[in-house]
């Protein structure tokens, strides 16, 4: 295979390139992620299940578990499967991550302590700058940032966008308290969504009650409502598995520190239906949390966690939630006597499904994240340019020296890294995966053309090539390590 007679594209080298391209295409095809589609399985109320299908469509969802409450009557339906190694149809008892829906539970704990314990919601919370009050934390008006600052959380969050890992890993109660105590306040008095602020609120309420947040939530809200399935424990058995648009499974989000903001909170549509039914009837503990108190925007006001939005057909009180591979929506129309719970195990929003089941208009989420589409196209283009550079440097030109071994290793490593990141984070629900296969094949072919003449090539054509090549390889290794190990 190694030809030493001349520098042209000999039959042996062409054969090597074609074989390498074919093998790369086969491997890429075998590794192709399967973008989620709503499965055919259905459980529970068939009419409700069909209504869910019509409202949601099929692309971007794997399963939806729904409860519809109308005048005290609860109907449930499950569409699709829970994923994982042994996928089963979802039903009203399937556990999903509910994300920020957990914030309304924290708001209700506050309202219950105000009603039953005499807690003044306008009193300051100990350990925070500027005498921030319980009420300000519950309504996102504290001026605290959305998340804790610092290099660690920033790197974890950035890496999780590509690896679909847990950006809250390692964030305990003490980390949240420290971050809130040292954070700079900005925009205090106006509504600015803050996971950090809601987390501080939950732990502050727990300190006041001398209970860990999970126990306080259970005692004040979950047990009185009979919500036995809702939990803040580690990912429970029999749960749904979450997926991203590209079809990769997302890691569950867990964090003791951010639990009051909904991180690591699991529930079922049946359990959350108990909550919504009680809210409609006005008998839930801490139901006053849903009372609109402060202006969010032109159409919405906020209470303690709960938003109330005016639509063309009335008012809806609601909250949604999203984690790496899950989306959730709970809402009710008190005037219409109707409430809804929608839980999904992909990262595609479900708000519009809930609104339509409530009889309100909700726009479908746009297909494909523009930023993700841009990143995918950029990575594929960069890898393609690199593969073209590999393929066309068989002979020297006036402005471009002939390839050397260091250059081949560096270019191949760069192209492989870009392809790997594109495979992890690409918008494969929108971009045809055939493009990835073609670029992978081209990269393999370009590399093979030079490997076939490896013995003819010098290690380095120019002085000083070792240092930039080594730096580039180390940088690639650091990127891989961050993506693999940080989250």
C-alpha positions as CSV (number, residue, x, y, z in Angstrom):
1,X,0.0,0.0,0.0
2,X,2.9,2.4,0.7
3,X,4.0,3.7,-2.7
4,X,7.5,5.3,-3.0
5,X,7.5,6.0,-6.7
6,X,6.5,9.6,-7.1
7,X,4.1,11.9,-5.4
8,X,1.0,11.6,-7.6
9,X,-2.3,10.0,-6.8
10,X,-1.4,6.4,-7.5
11,X,-4.0,3.6,-7.7
12,X,-2.8,2.2,-4.4
13,X,-3.2,5.6,-2.7
14,X,-6.6,6.1,-4.2
15,X,-7.7,2.7,-3.0
16,X,-6.5,3.5,0.5
17,X,-8.5,6.7,0.4
18,X,-11.7,5.0,-0.8
19,X,-11.4,2.2,1.7
20,X,-10.9,4.7,4.6
21,X,-13.8,6.8,3.4
22,X,-16.1,3.8,3.2
23,X,-15.1,2.6,6.7
24,X,-15.6,6.0,8.1
25,X,-19.0,6.3,6.5
26,X,-20.1,2.9,7.9
27,X,-19.0,3.9,11.4
28,X,-20.7,7.2,11.2
29,X,-23.9,5.6,9.9
30,X,-23.8,3.1,12.7
31,X,-23.3,5.9,15.3
32,X,-26.1,8.1,13.8
33,X,-28.3,9.4,16.6
34,X,-32.1,8.9,16.2
35,X,-34.0,12.2,16.6
36,X,-37.0,11.6,18.9
37,X,-40.4,11.0,17.5
38,X,-43.6,10.5,19.4
39,X,-44.2,6.8,19.5
40,X,-47.4,4.9,18.7
41,X,-48.0,3.5,22.2
42,X,-50.9,5.0,24.1
43,X,-52.3,4.5,27.6
44,X,-55.2,5.9,29.6
45,X,-57.9,8.1,28.0
46,X,-57.8,7.5,24.3
47,X,-59.6,10.7,23.3
48,X,-57.3,12.7,25.5
49,X,-54.3,10.9,24.0
50,X,-55.4,11.8,20.4
51,X,-55.9,15.4,21.5
52,X,-52.4,15.4,22.8
53,X,-51.1,14.1,19.4
54,X,-52.9,16.7,17.5
55,X,-51.6,19.5,19.7
56,X,-48.0,18.3,19.8
57,X,-47.3,16.8,16.4
58,X,-44.7,14.0,16.4
59,X,-41.3,15.5,15.7
60,X,-39.1,16.3,18.7
61,X,-41.1,14.3,21.3
62,X,-40.5,10.8,22.5
63,X,-43.3,10.6,25.1
64,X,-45.9,12.9,26.7
65,X,-47.7,12.2,29.9
66,X,-50.8,14.4,30.4
67,X,-53.5,15.1,32.9
68,X,-56.6,17.2,32.2
69,X,-58.7,18.4,35.0
70,X,-62.2,19.7,34.1
71,X,-64.7,20.6,36.9
72,X,-63.1,18.3,39.4
73,X,-62.8,15.3,36.9
74,X,-59.3,14.1,36.2
75,X,-58.4,12.3,32.9
76,X,-54.9,11.1,32.1
77,X,-53.2,9.8,29.0
78,X,-49.7,8.7,28.0
79,X,-48.3,8.8,24.5
80,X,-45.0,7.2,23.5
81,X,-42.4,5.4,25.6
82,X,-40.1,6.3,28.5
83,X,-36.9,5.4,26.7
84,X,-33.9,3.8,28.4
85,X,-32.6,0.3,28.0
86,X,-36.1,-1.2,28.3
87,X,-38.6,1.4,27.0
88,X,-42.2,0.9,28.1
89,X,-45.2,3.0,27.4
90,X,-45.6,6.0,29.7
91,X,-48.7,6.5,31.8
92,X,-49.9,8.7,34.6
93,X,-47.5,7.0,37.1
94,X,-44.3,7.5,35.0
95,X,-41.8,9.7,36.8
96,X,-40.4,12.7,34.9
97,X,-38.1,15.5,35.8
98,X,-40.3,18.6,36.3
99,X,-37.5,21.2,36.5
100,X,-38.7,24.7,37.4
101,X,-42.3,23.6,38.1
102,X,-40.7,22.8,41.5
103,X,-40.5,26.6,42.1
104,X,-44.3,26.8,42.6
105,X,-44.0,24.2,45.3
106,X,-41.4,26.4,47.1
107,X,-43.6,29.4,46.7
108,X,-46.4,27.4,48.2
109,X,-44.3,26.5,51.2
110,X,-43.7,30.2,51.8
111,X,-47.4,31.1,51.5
112,X,-48.3,28.2,53.9
113,X,-45.7,29.5,56.4
114,X,-47.1,33.0,56.1
115,X,-50.7,31.7,56.7
116,X,-50.0,29.2,59.4
117,X,-46.8,30.4,61.1
118,X,-47.2,34.1,60.9
119,X,-44.0,34.6,58.8
120,X,-43.8,38.1,57.5
121,X,-43.0,37.7,53.8
122,X,-41.5,41.2,53.8
123,X,-39.0,40.4,56.5
124,X,-35.3,40.1,55.5
125,X,-33.5,36.8,55.0
126,X,-30.4,36.4,57.1
127,X,-27.1,36.2,55.3
128,X,-28.0,38.2,52.2
129,X,-26.9,41.7,51.1
130,X,-29.3,44.5,51.2
131,X,-31.9,43.0,53.5
132,X,-33.5,40.9,50.7
133,X,-36.9,39.7,51.7
134,X,-38.6,36.3,51.4
135,X,-41.2,37.9,49.1
136,X,-38.5,39.3,46.8
137,X,-36.9,35.9,46.5
138,X,-40.3,34.2,45.7
139,X,-41.1,36.7,43.0
140,X,-37.7,36.9,41.3
141,X,-37.3,40.5,42.4
142,X,-34.3,40.1,44.7
143,X,-31.6,41.3,42.2
144,X,-29.7,38.0,42.6
145,X,-28.3,36.6,39.4
146,X,-29.9,33.7,37.6
147,X,-27.1,31.3,38.7
148,X,-24.1,31.2,41.0
149,X,-21.0,32.9,39.5
150,X,-17.5,31.5,39.4
151,X,-15.4,29.6,36.9
152,X,-16.6,26.1,38.0
153,X,-20.3,26.6,37.4
154,X,-19.5,28.5,34.2
155,X,-17.4,25.6,32.8
156,X,-19.9,23.0,33.9
157,X,-22.7,24.8,32.3
158,X,-20.9,25.3,29.0
159,X,-19.7,21.7,28.9
160,X,-23.2,20.4,29.6
161,X,-24.5,22.1,26.4
162,X,-22.4,19.7,24.4
163,X,-22.2,16.5,26.6
164,X,-25.8,16.7,27.9
165,X,-24.5,16.3,31.4
166,X,-25.6,17.8,34.7
167,X,-24.6,21.5,34.9
168,X,-25.5,21.6,38.6
169,X,-23.2,18.7,39.6
170,X,-21.7,19.3,43.0
171,X,-23.7,22.3,43.9
172,X,-24.7,21.8,47.6
173,X,-26.6,23.9,50.0
174,X,-23.5,25.6,51.3
175,X,-22.4,26.5,47.7
176,X,-25.8,28.2,47.1
177,X,-25.7,30.1,50.4
178,X,-22.1,31.3,49.7
179,X,-22.9,32.3,46.1
180,X,-25.9,34.3,47.2
181,X,-24.1,36.0,50.1
182,X,-21.4,37.3,47.9
183,X,-23.3,38.0,44.7
184,X,-23.7,41.5,43.3
185,X,-27.3,42.6,43.1
186,X,-28.7,44.0,39.9
187,X,-32.2,45.2,39.0
188,X,-33.6,44.7,42.4
189,X,-37.4,45.3,42.4
190,X,-38.0,44.2,38.9
191,X,-38.8,40.6,37.9
192,X,-35.6,38.8,36.7
193,X,-35.7,35.0,36.8
194,X,-33.3,33.6,39.3
195,X,-32.7,29.9,40.1
196,X,-30.3,31.0,42.7
197,X,-32.8,33.3,44.5
198,X,-35.5,30.6,44.6
199,X,-33.0,28.1,46.0
200,X,-31.9,30.5,48.7
201,X,-35.6,30.9,49.6
202,X,-36.2,27.2,50.0
203,X,-33.2,26.7,52.2
204,X,-34.0,29.8,54.3
205,X,-37.5,28.5,54.9
206,X,-36.0,25.1,55.9
207,X,-33.7,26.8,58.4
208,X,-36.6,28.7,59.9
209,X,-38.6,25.5,60.2
210,X,-35.5,23.6,61.4
211,X,-35.9,21.0,58.6
212,X,-34.0,20.2,55.4
213,X,-35.8,21.6,52.4
214,X,-36.9,18.2,51.1
215,X,-38.5,17.3,54.4
216,X,-40.2,20.7,54.7
217,X,-41.7,20.4,51.2
218,X,-43.0,17.0,52.0
219,X,-44.5,18.0,55.3
220,X,-46.1,21.3,54.1
221,X,-47.3,20.5,50.6
222,X,-46.8,17.0,49.3
223,X,-48.2,15.0,52.2
224,X,-51.3,17.2,52.6
225,X,-52.1,16.8,48.9
226,X,-51.4,13.1,48.8
227,X,-48.5,13.5,46.3
228,X,-46.7,10.3,47.2
229,X,-44.8,9.9,44.0
230,X,-43.2,13.4,44.0
231,X,-39.6,13.2,45.2
232,X,-36.4,15.2,45.4
233,X,-34.2,12.1,45.8
234,X,-31.6,10.7,43.4
235,X,-33.0,9.6,40.0
236,X,-35.7,7.0,41.0
237,X,-36.2,3.6,39.5
238,X,-38.8,3.2,36.8
239,X,-38.3,6.8,35.6
240,X,-38.5,8.2,32.1
241,X,-35.2,8.9,30.4
242,X,-34.6,12.3,28.9
243,X,-33.4,13.0,25.4
244,X,-32.2,16.0,23.4
245,X,-33.1,17.0,19.8
246,X,-30.3,15.0,18.3
247,X,-31.5,11.8,20.0
248,X,-28.7,11.5,22.7
249,X,-29.8,10.7,26.2
250,X,-29.4,13.5,28.7
251,X,-28.1,12.9,32.2
252,X,-30.6,13.7,35.0
253,X,-30.0,17.1,36.7
254,X,-29.3,16.7,40.4
255,X,-28.3,19.2,43.1
256,X,-29.2,19.5,46.8
257,X,-28.4,23.2,46.6
258,X,-30.8,24.0,43.7
259,X,-33.6,21.6,44.7
260,X,-35.9,24.4,45.7
261,X,-35.6,25.8,42.2
262,X,-36.7,22.4,40.8
263,X,-33.4,20.7,40.1
264,X,-33.6,17.0,40.9
265,X,-37.4,17.1,41.5
266,X,-39.4,14.2,39.9
267,X,-43.1,13.8,39.7
268,X,-45.9,12.2,37.7
269,X,-48.9,13.6,35.8
270,X,-51.2,11.9,38.3
271,X,-49.4,13.5,41.3
272,X,-49.3,17.0,39.7
273,X,-53.0,16.6,38.8
274,X,-53.7,16.5,42.6
275,X,-51.9,19.8,42.9
276,X,-53.7,21.5,40.1
277,X,-57.1,20.2,41.2
278,X,-56.5,21.5,44.7
279,X,-55.4,24.9,43.3
280,X,-58.6,25.1,41.2
281,X,-60.7,24.4,44.3
282,X,-58.6,26.8,46.4
283,X,-57.8,24.1,49.0
284,X,-54.1,23.5,48.4
285,X,-51.8,24.4,51.2
286,X,-50.2,27.7,50.3
287,X,-52.7,28.3,47.5
288,X,-52.3,32.0,48.0
289,X,-48.9,31.7,46.3
290,X,-50.7,31.9,43.0
291,X,-52.2,35.3,43.8
292,X,-50.7,37.8,41.2
293,X,-48.7,40.5,43.1
294,X,-46.1,42.0,40.8
295,X,-45.8,42.9,37.1
296,X,-43.6,40.7,35.0
297,X,-44.5,42.1,31.5
298,X,-47.4,43.5,29.6
299,X,-49.5,40.4,29.9
300,X,-48.1,38.6,33.0
301,X,-47.9,39.0,36.7
302,X,-46.2,36.9,39.3
303,X,-47.0,35.7,42.8
304,X,-44.8,33.4,44.8
305,X,-43.5,31.3,41.9
306,X,-46.7,31.2,40.0
307,X,-47.2,33.3,36.9
308,X,-50.6,34.6,35.7
309,X,-50.9,35.5,32.0
310,X,-53.7,37.1,30.2
311,X,-54.5,35.6,26.8
312,X,-57.1,36.3,24.2
313,X,-59.4,33.9,25.9
314,X,-58.9,34.8,29.6
315,X,-56.3,34.2,32.3
316,X,-54.0,31.2,32.8
317,X,-52.0,30.6,36.0
318,X,-49.0,28.5,35.2
319,X,-45.4,27.5,35.4
320,X,-43.1,25.5,33.1
321,X,-39.9,23.6,33.6
322,X,-37.0,22.4,31.6
323,X,-33.9,20.3,32.3
324,X,-31.4,18.6,30.0
325,X,-33.8,16.1,28.5
326,X,-37.3,17.0,30.0
327,X,-40.0,19.7,29.7
328,X,-43.0,20.2,31.9
329,X,-46.0,22.5,32.1
330,X,-48.7,22.9,34.7
331,X,-51.5,25.5,34.5
332,X,-55.1,26.2,35.3
333,X,-57.8,28.5,34.1
334,X,-59.9,29.2,37.2
335,X,-62.7,30.9,35.3
336,X,-63.0,28.0,32.9
337,X,-62.7,25.3,35.7
338,X,-59.9,23.6,33.8
339,X,-56.4,22.6,34.6
340,X,-53.6,20.7,32.9
341,X,-50.3,18.9,33.4
342,X,-48.0,18.0,30.5
343,X,-44.7,16.2,31.0
344,X,-42.3,15.3,28.2
345,X,-39.0,13.4,28.1
346,X,-37.3,15.5,25.4
347,X,-35.9,19.1,25.4
348,X,-38.7,20.4,23.1
349,X,-41.1,22.8,24.9
350,X,-44.6,21.5,25.8
351,X,-46.2,24.8,26.9
352,X,-48.3,25.1,23.7
353,X,-49.7,21.6,24.3
354,X,-50.9,22.6,27.8
355,X,-52.4,25.9,26.6
356,X,-54.3,24.2,23.8
357,X,-55.7,21.6,26.1
358,X,-56.8,24.5,28.4
359,X,-58.6,26.0,25.4
360,X,-56.1,28.8,24.9
361,X,-53.8,29.6,22.0
362,X,-50.2,28.7,22.2
363,X,-47.7,28.9,19.3
364,X,-45.7,25.7,18.5
365,X,-42.0,25.9,19.3
366,X,-39.9,26.7,16.3
367,X,-38.1,23.8,14.6
368,X,-34.4,23.8,15.4
369,X,-32.5,26.1,17.7
370,X,-30.9,28.8,15.4
371,X,-27.7,28.9,17.6
372,X,-27.5,25.1,17.5
373,X,-28.0,25.1,13.7
374,X,-25.2,27.7,13.4
375,X,-22.8,25.7,15.6
376,X,-23.6,22.5,13.7
377,X,-23.0,24.1,10.3
378,X,-19.8,25.8,11.5
379,X,-18.3,22.6,12.9
380,X,-19.1,20.6,9.7
381,X,-17.7,23.3,7.5
382,X,-14.5,23.6,9.6
383,X,-14.0,19.8,9.5
384,X,-14.7,19.8,5.7
385,X,-12.1,22.6,5.1
386,X,-9.6,20.6,7.1
387,X,-10.3,17.4,5.2
388,X,-9.9,19.4,1.9
389,X,-6.6,20.7,3.1
390,X,-5.4,17.2,3.9
391,X,-6.5,15.9,0.5
392,X,-4.9,18.7,-1.5
393,X,-1.5,18.9,0.2
394,X,0.0,15.9,-1.6
395,X,2.2,18.2,-3.6
396,X,3.8,21.5,-2.7
397,X,2.8,24.8,-4.3
398,X,4.4,28.3,-4.2
399,X,2.4,29.4,-1.2
400,X,1.9,26.1,0.5
401,X,4.6,23.6,1.5
402,X,4.2,19.9,1.2
403,X,2.6,18.1,4.1
404,X,4.6,16.7,6.9
405,X,3.8,14.2,9.6
406,X,3.2,16.7,12.3
407,X,0.8,18.7,10.1
408,X,-1.2,15.5,9.2
409,X,-1.5,14.5,12.9
410,X,-2.6,18.0,13.9
411,X,-5.1,18.4,11.1
412,X,-6.6,15.0,11.6
413,X,-6.9,15.5,15.3
414,X,-8.6,18.9,14.7
415,X,-11.1,17.5,12.2
416,X,-11.9,14.5,14.5
417,X,-12.5,16.8,17.4
418,X,-14.9,19.0,15.4
419,X,-16.8,15.9,14.1
420,X,-17.1,14.5,17.6
421,X,-18.4,17.7,19.1
422,X,-20.8,18.0,16.1
423,X,-22.0,14.5,16.7
424,X,-22.6,15.3,20.4
425,X,-24.3,18.6,20.0
426,X,-25.5,18.8,16.5
427,X,-29.1,19.8,15.5
428,X,-29.7,16.4,14.0
429,X,-33.4,16.8,14.4
430,X,-33.2,19.5,11.7
431,X,-29.9,18.9,9.8
432,X,-29.6,15.7,7.8
433,X,-27.1,13.4,9.4
434,X,-26.0,12.4,5.8
435,X,-23.9,15.6,5.9
436,X,-22.0,14.4,8.9
437,X,-21.4,11.0,7.2
438,X,-20.0,12.8,4.1
439,X,-17.7,15.0,6.0
440,X,-16.4,12.1,8.1
441,X,-15.7,10.1,4.9
442,X,-13.9,13.1,3.4
443,X,-11.8,13.5,6.5
444,X,-10.8,9.8,6.5
445,X,-10.0,9.9,2.8
446,X,-7.8,13.0,3.2
447,X,-5.9,11.4,6.1
448,X,-5.5,8.1,4.2
449,X,-3.9,9.8,1.2
450,X,-1.0,10.9,3.5
451,X,-0.8,7.8,5.7
452,X,-0.3,5.8,2.4
453,X,2.9,7.8,1.9
454,X,3.9,8.2,5.5
455,X,7.4,6.8,5.0
456,X,8.1,9.5,2.3
457,X,7.2,12.4,4.5
458,X,9.5,14.3,6.9
459,X,8.5,14.7,10.5
460,X,8.5,18.5,10.1
461,X,9.2,20.7,7.1
462,X,9.9,23.8,9.2
463,X,11.8,24.6,12.4
464,X,9.6,25.2,15.4
465,X,6.7,22.9,14.2
466,X,6.9,20.8,17.3
467,X,5.7,23.5,19.7
468,X,2.5,24.6,18.0
469,X,1.6,21.1,17.1
470,X,2.1,19.9,20.7
471,X,0.1,22.9,22.0
472,X,-2.7,22.1,19.6
473,X,-2.9,18.5,20.6
474,X,-2.8,19.4,24.3
475,X,-5.6,21.9,23.8
476,X,-7.7,19.2,22.0
477,X,-7.1,16.9,24.9
478,X,-8.1,19.5,27.4
479,X,-11.3,20.1,25.5
480,X,-12.1,16.4,25.4
481,X,-11.4,16.1,29.1
482,X,-13.6,19.0,29.9
483,X,-16.5,17.6,27.9
484,X,-16.1,14.1,29.2
485,X,-15.3,14.6,32.9
486,X,-16.7,18.0,34.0
487,X,-20.3,17.1,33.8
